[in-house]
Amino acid sequence: MKRSPLIRMVRLSEELQSTPYRNATHLASVLEVSTRTIKRDIEMLKAQYDAPIRYDHSKKGYFLSSRWSFSLPNLTEGEVLALMLSTSLMKQFSGTPLGTSLKSLENKIAILFQDKITVAPSDLSLLVSAQTSPIHMKKDIQPIFDCIFQAISKKKTILIRYHSLSTDCLSTRRVDPYHLYHYQGVWYFCGFCHNRKDIRDFALDRIQKCTPTDSAFIMRETFQAEQYLQKAFRMVKGKSVLVTILFDAYQAKWIRERIWHSTQKIKELPNGELLFTIKADPDEIKQWVMGYGMHAEVIEPISLRKKIQHELSEVLKKYQK
């Protein structure tokens, strides 16, 4: 069974403590690795963990010259379970190169700290869970994700063959990729598009081909991923306007208990209603507000109010047929 380097060094330290004067061949057989790996691990333990490992030429084996043990972090059971839970909850990384690594990390944590866990790792999902988006992509985006992830890490420009839904056209874009992010079951990346001369967002499942280049790029100094993503109410980062929405007393109970956006302001009204003000893209707000049906009404701007009026009249026509 292949073990991680950390787990292997823990086992190696245990072997040296329990049975001194074992040579590299014996230790390699016990840990199911090569003698070269054992010698490399011993040097690692000596250099990075101050392990007092010595070699006795008369007895032809390694031993500890003083009392020592491989020290793992002194974590509580709650902290270990929190680590394991954090890896299992990251389901949005499934189908990406990070998905396999996270699952592997979860297994290693369980092995390393098994003496501190009273709850079986397999039972964690029965105790607590976090619901992820029910939306899943039909397309396998792992090769695309890997290409973009590597390009971001190395700061290399990429060429992508992209299908735009707004124009229903395919185009080749030259992009400096800045940041990968996940939203409602879909992976996106943002970057400087040389075609549009601006930072744009691209859905990974609409990229037909991703080709790395040798051209290095310098990220804009003003770009901050967290600030960029916060520009949107949900996803759209277009022109933002100030929108005021009236929520009736029924819906106001749910609106006031959450923070929907960093720009939001709430004004309580005497009858239990509230005025909700936010700065965001009007088309995206339109979709959100209409989801609340008769419990929400856009007050301003008038242009957005008229758009909703027109859309509702068109919907009504369909139901009058």
C-alpha positions in Angstrom: 0.0 0.0 0.0 1.4 3.4 -1.0 1.7 5.8 2.0 2.1 9.5 2.0 5.6 10.8 3.0 4.2 12.2 6.3 2.6 8.9 7.3 5.7 7.0 6.2 8.0 9.1 8.4 5.7 8.6 11.4 5.9 4.8 10.8 9.7 5.1 10.4 10.1 6.9 13.7 8.0 4.3 15.4 10.2 1.5 14.0 13.4 3.2 15.2 11.9 3.6 18.7 10.6 0.1 19.0 13.5 -1.8 17.4 16.9 0.0 17.1 19.8 -1.0 14.8 17.7 -1.9 11.8 19.3 -1.3 8.5 17.8 0.4 5.5 16.9 -2.9 3.8 14.9 -4.1 6.7 13.1 -0.7 7.2 12.4 -0.6 3.4 10.8 -4.0 3.6 8.6 -3.1 6.6 7.4 0.2 5.0 7.2 -1.3 1.5 9.4 1.3 -0.2 13.0 1.3 -1.6 16.1 1.7 0.5 16.8 5.0 -1.3 13.4 6.3 0.0 14.3 5.2 3.5 17.6 7.0 3.4 16.0 10.1 2.1 13.3 10.0 4.8 15.9 9.6 7.5 17.8 12.7 6.2 14.5 14.6 6.1 13.7 13.6 9.8 17.2 14.7 10.8 17.1 18.0 8.9 13.5 19.2 9.4 12.4 17.4 12.7 15.8 17.4 14.6 15.6 13.6 14.9 18.7 12.3 16.7 19.2 9.4 14.2 22.6 7.8 14.1 24.1 4.8 12.3 26.1 2.2 14.3 28.7 0.6 11.9 29.4 -2.3 14.3 25.8 -3.2 14.5 25.0 -2.1 11.0 21.8 -0.3 11.8 20.1 3.0 12.7 19.2 4.0 16.2 18.1 7.1 18.2 20.9 8.6 20.3 18.4 10.2 22.7 14.7 10.1 23.6 12.7 11.5 20.7 9.3 11.0 18.9 7.8 12.4 15.8 5.5 15.2 16.9 2.2 15.8 15.3 0.1 18.9 16.0 -1.7 18.7 19.3 -5.2 18.9 18.0 -8.4 18.3 19.8 -11.0 15.8 18.5 -13.2 18.7 17.4 -10.3 20.3 15.5 -9.5 17.0 13.7 -13.2 16.4 12.8 -13.4 20.0 11.6 -10.4 19.4 9.3 -12.0 16.2 7.9 -15.4 17.9 7.5 -13.9 20.8 5.6 -12.4 18.5 3.0 -15.6 16.4 2.6 -17.7 19.5 2.2 -15.8 20.8 -0.8 -17.9 18.8 -3.2 -17.7 21.6 -5.8 -14.1 20.5 -6.4 -15.3 17.1 -7.7 -14.1 16.6 -11.3 -11.1 18.9 -10.9 -7.5 18.0 -10.1 -8.1 19.3 -6.5 -11.0 16.8 -5.9 -8.7 13.8 -5.7 -6.2 15.6 -3.5 -8.9 16.7 -1.1 -10.2 13.1 -0.8 -6.6 11.9 -0.2 -6.1 14.6 2.4 -9.3 13.5 4.2 -8.0 9.9 4.4 -4.6 10.9 5.6 -6.0 13.0 8.4 -8.1 10.1 9.5 -5.1 7.8 9.6 -2.7 10.3 11.4 -5.2 11.3 14.1 -7.2 8.0 14.4 -6.4 7.8 18.2 -8.2 11.2 18.8 -11.4 10.4 16.9 -14.3 8.8 18.6 -16.6 9.3 15.6 -15.9 7.2 12.5 -15.1 9.3 9.5 -17.8 7.6 7.5 -20.4 8.7 10.1 -19.5 12.4 9.8 -22.1 13.0 7.1 -24.8 11.6 9.3 -24.0 14.2 12.0 -23.6 17.4 9.9 -23.6 18.4 6.3 -23.8 21.5 4.1 -26.0 21.5 1.1 -24.3 22.3 -2.2 -25.9 23.4 -5.4 -28.1 20.8 -7.1 -26.9 22.1 -10.4 -24.3 20.0 -12.1 -22.4 20.4 -15.3 -23.0 17.9 -18.1 -19.5 18.4 -19.5 -16.3 17.0 -18.0 -14.3 20.2 -17.3 -11.2 18.6 -15.6 -8.8 19.0 -18.6 -10.0 22.7 -19.0 -9.7 23.3 -15.2 -6.2 21.8 -15.2 -5.1 24.0 -18.1 -6.4 27.2 -16.5 -5.2 26.3 -13.0 -1.7 25.7 -14.3 -1.8 28.9 -16.3 -2.8 31.0 -13.3 -0.1 29.4 -11.2 2.6 30.1 -13.8 1.1 33.4 -14.9 0.9 32.3 -18.5 -1.5 33.6 -21.2 -3.9 31.0 -22.7 -5.9 30.7 -25.9 -9.5 29.5 -25.5 -12.1 28.5 -28.0 -15.2 29.9 -26.3 -18.9 29.6 -27.0 -20.8 32.7 -25.9 -24.5 32.1 -25.0 -25.4 35.8 -25.6 -24.2 35.8 -29.2 -24.4 32.0 -29.8 -21.0 32.2 -31.5 -17.7 30.5 -31.2 -14.6 32.7 -30.9 -10.9 32.3 -30.1 -9.9 34.5 -27.1 -6.4 35.3 -25.9 -6.8 35.7 -22.1 -4.5 36.3 -19.1 -6.3 34.1 -16.4 -6.5 35.7 -13.0 -8.8 33.6 -10.8 -10.9 30.4 -10.7 -14.2 30.5 -8.8 -17.3 28.4 -8.3 -20.9 29.6 -8.4 -24.1 27.6 -8.2 -22.6 24.4 -9.5 -20.6 26.0 -12.3 -16.9 26.8 -12.5 -15.8 30.1 -14.0 -12.5 32.0 -14.4 -11.9 35.7 -14.8 -9.1 37.2 -16.6 -7.9 40.0 -18.9 -9.3 39.3 -22.4 -7.0 40.7 -25.1 -9.9 40.7 -27.5 -12.2 42.9 -25.3 -9.4 44.8 -23.6 -11.0 44.3 -20.2 -11.5 41.7 -17.4 -14.2 39.2 -18.4 -15.7 36.0 -16.9 -15.8 32.7 -18.7 -17.7 29.5 -17.9 -15.4 26.5 -18.0 -18.1 24.2 -19.5 -18.4 26.6 -22.5 -14.7 26.4 -23.3 -14.2 23.9 -26.1 -10.5 24.1 -26.1 -7.8 25.6 -23.8 -4.2 26.0 -25.1 -1.4 27.2 -22.9 1.2 29.6 -24.4 4.7 30.6 -23.4 3.7 34.3 -23.0 4.0 35.5 -19.4 1.7 38.2 -18.1 1.7 40.6 -15.2 -1.6 40.7 -13.3 -3.1 44.2 -12.9 -2.0 45.7 -9.6 -5.5 46.9 -9.0 -7.1 43.4 -9.3 -8.2 41.8 -6.0 -10.2 38.6 -6.4 -12.4 39.1 -3.4 -13.2 42.7 -4.3 -13.9 41.7 -7.9 -16.3 38.9 -7.0 -18.1 41.2 -4.5 -19.0 43.6 -7.3 -21.8 41.3 -8.4 -25.1 40.7 -6.5 -24.8 37.1 -7.6 -22.8 36.6 -10.8 -23.2 39.6 -13.2 -20.6 42.3 -12.8 -21.9 44.8 -15.3 -23.1 48.3 -14.8 -24.5 48.7 -11.2 -27.4 51.0 -10.3 -29.1 51.8 -7.1 -32.3 49.7 -6.7 -35.0 50.1 -4.1 -37.4 47.2 -3.4 -40.5 47.1 -1.2 -41.0 43.7 0.5 -44.3 43.1 2.2 -44.6 42.0 5.8 -44.7 38.3 4.9 -41.4 38.3 2.9 -39.7 40.9 5.0 -39.2 38.3 7.8 -36.8 36.4 5.6 -35.1 39.4 3.9 -34.1 41.1 7.2 -32.4 38.0 8.7 -29.7 37.8 6.0 -27.0 39.9 4.5 -27.6 39.6 0.8 -24.9 42.0 -0.4 -22.3 44.4 1.0 -24.1 47.4 -0.4 -27.5 46.6 1.0 -29.5 49.0 3.3 -32.7 48.2 5.0 -35.4 50.7 6.2 -38.1 49.3 8.4 -41.7 50.5 7.8 -44.4 50.7 10.5 -46.6 48.0 9.0 -43.9 45.3 9.0 -42.8 46.0 5.5 -39.3 47.1 4.6 -37.5 49.0 1.9 -34.4 47.2 0.6 -31.8 49.2 -1.2 -28.9 47.7 -3.1 -26.4 48.6 -5.8 -26.2 45.9 -8.4 -26.8 45.0 -12.1 -30.5 45.8 -12.9 -31.1 42.7 -15.0 -29.8 40.4 -12.3 -31.9 42.1 -9.6 -34.9 41.8 -11.9 -34.6 38.0 -12.0 -34.1 37.9 -8.2 -37.1 40.2 -7.4 -39.5 38.4 -9.7 -38.7 35.2 -7.9 -40.6 36.6 -4.9 -43.7 37.1 -6.9 -46.3 39.4 -5.3 -44.3 39.8 -2.2 -41.7 42.2 -3.8 -42.1 45.4 -5.8 -39.3 47.4 -7.4 -39.8 51.1 -6.5 -36.8 52.6 -8.2 -35.4 53.0 -10.8 -38.4 53.6 -13.0 -36.6 51.9 -16.0 -36.3 48.6 -14.1 -39.9 48.9 -12.9 -41.1 49.2 -16.5 -39.0 46.2 -17.6 -40.6 44.1 -14.9 -44.1 45.4 -15.9 -43.4 44.5 -19.5 -42.1 41.0 -18.6 -45.0 40.3 -16.3 -47.5 41.3 -19.0 -45.8 38.9 -21.5 -46.0 36.1 -18.9 -49.7 36.9 -18.3 -50.4 36.6 -22.0 -49.0 33.1 -22.0 -51.3 32.0 -19.2 -54.4 33.6 -20.8 -54.1 31.4 -23.9 
